[in-house]
Amino acid sequence: MIRYALECGEEHGFEAWFRSSDDFERQAAAELLSCPVCGSHAVTRALMAPAVSTSRKRAEIAATIAAATPGAATSAGQSAAAPAAAGSAAAVSALVPTAEPVPAVMADPRAQALAEMLRQLRRHVEENAENVGGNFPEEARKIHYGETDARGIYGQASRDEVEALVEEGIEVHALPILPEDRN
């Protein structure tokens, strides 16, 4: 797996993992990549500094992990785990398959709050609208032109189908793609 620092045309920075460089190129060419901030598909690799591991750096990472995860085991073949404390916002667990400790990084609290709001929005839509699946464009047209009763719907549509709906004056919105959807 390769971790790339990515950037959209609006200069929003984010990271993603790929099986190979070719996998990144294929997904970028097919416009399968999108900026998590603005949704732009104009995604390119950003400049990255190489990760150089020195014994001093490994010691610093081990000290950081030990301080952040009391009781964590970091020796070879063991796992480092941060048990969930009562009332804690999140529990972090990291497996350490080699002698080198692996740092666990929590996302920016603002990004976590935004992701939670997007989860709530999506949950609200799924609970209060009808899933019409791949029939979304047809159902949206029927509702828009009064051929069927107005109701909330959601489903799947290709980019071309969405563009055609918008050109017809039909208001559509993309449901947010959540991090857990990409696993």
N, C-alpha and C positions, 0 to 999 in steps of 0.2 A: 504494500500500500504506500502511496505517495501523498503527502499533504502539500497542497498548493495554497499560497496566499493569492486570492483572486480579487478582481476589481471590476466594477461595472463602468459603463460610460459616464455615469454621474459621480465617479470616483468614490463610491461606497466600497470599503474594504471588508472582506470576509474570507473564510477558509473553507476548504473542502478536501475530502480524501478521494483518491482515484486508484484503481488497480494498476494503471500504467500511464505513461505520458500519452500513448495512443488513445487510451480510454478517455482522457480529458479532451484531446483533440476531436475525437468522434462526437462526444456529447456537446462540445461547443459548436461544432459545425452543424449539428442537428438542432441547435437552439434548445437543448434539454436543460441547460444551466440557466438559472435566474438569480438575480440579486435578491437577498432576503429583505432588503429595505425598500427598494422601489419596484422590484419585479422585472427589471430590464434583462433582456437576453443578450445584451452586448457585453459578455463576460470575457475577460482576458486574465492571463496570469500576471501577477504583480511581482516586482522585484522582491527577492527573499535573501536573507542572510543565511549562509549554511549553518547547520547545527553542529558545532564542534564540541565534542565531549572530552573534557579533561578530568583528571582525578580531582582537581579542586572544584570543578563544576559539579561533578557527581557528589562530592561531599556536601556542597551547598544545597543541592536538590534533596539529598537524604535528610539533612538537617531541617529543611523546610517541611518535608513530608512528616518527619517525626514530630515537629512542633504542631502541625495541623491535625495530625491523627494520633492521639494518645493511644498507646498500646499497640500500635501498628507494627507488624513484623515485616522487615525489609530484607531478610536474608534470602539466599538463593532458594528457589522452589516454593517459597511461602507466599502468602497473600498479605497485602496491606489493606486493612479495612478500617473505615471510620464508622463506628456504630452510631446509629441515629440517637441523638440526645433528645430528651424530652423537650418538646417545643421547638426543635430545630427546624429550619426551613427545608433542609434537604440532607439526605444521607449520601455520602460519597464513598464508593468502594472501588478499589483498583487492584487488579491482579498483577503480581510482579513475577513473571515467569523466568527472569534471569537474575543475576546478582546485582544488576543495576536497578535502583529504584525508579519508579515512573511517577512523574509529578501529575497530580490531579488538579485541573483548573476549572473553577466555576465561572460561568458566564457573568458578564456585567449585570448587576441587579436590575438595571433599566431594561436590558434585553430580556431577562427572565420575566419581568413584569409585562412587557409587551407580548411575549410568547403566551403568557397566561391569559391576557385579554383576547388574543386571537383564538385560543382554545375555547374560551367562553363564547365568543362570537360564533364560532363554528358549531359548538354544541347547541347554541340557541337555534341556529338555522336548522340543524338536523332534527331537533325536537319539535319544531314548529312549522316545518315545510315538508312537502312530499318529495321523496327521491324518485325522479323519473328516469334515472340512469342515462343511457345513451340517447334517449328520446328528448333530451332537454331542448334542442333547437325547435323541434316540431311543437312541443308543448308550449314553449314560450311564444311562438307565433300564434297558436290557437288562442292563448290568453290575450295577447296583444290585440288581435283582430276580433275579439269577442265571440269566437267560435265555441268557447267553453268558459265556465265560471272562473273568475279571478281567484287565484290562490297562490300561496307561496310554494315555489318549486326549487329544486336543485338537482344537479346531475352532471354529466360529462358532455363536453363539447370541444371540438378542435379549435385551434386558433382561427382558422378560416371561417368556421361556423360562427364563432363569436363576432368576428369582424363583420360578417354578413348581417347578423342580428343588429349590431350597433348601427350599420348603414341604413337599416330599415326603421331606425328610431326606437328599437326595443332596448330598454335599459337592463343590462346584465352586469353582475359583479362576480369576480372570481373569489371563491372561498380560499382562505389562506391554507397554504401547504405547511404543515407543522413539521418540526424536526423529526418527530417519531414516525411520520408518514414515509420518510426516506430510508428507514431501516428495513 
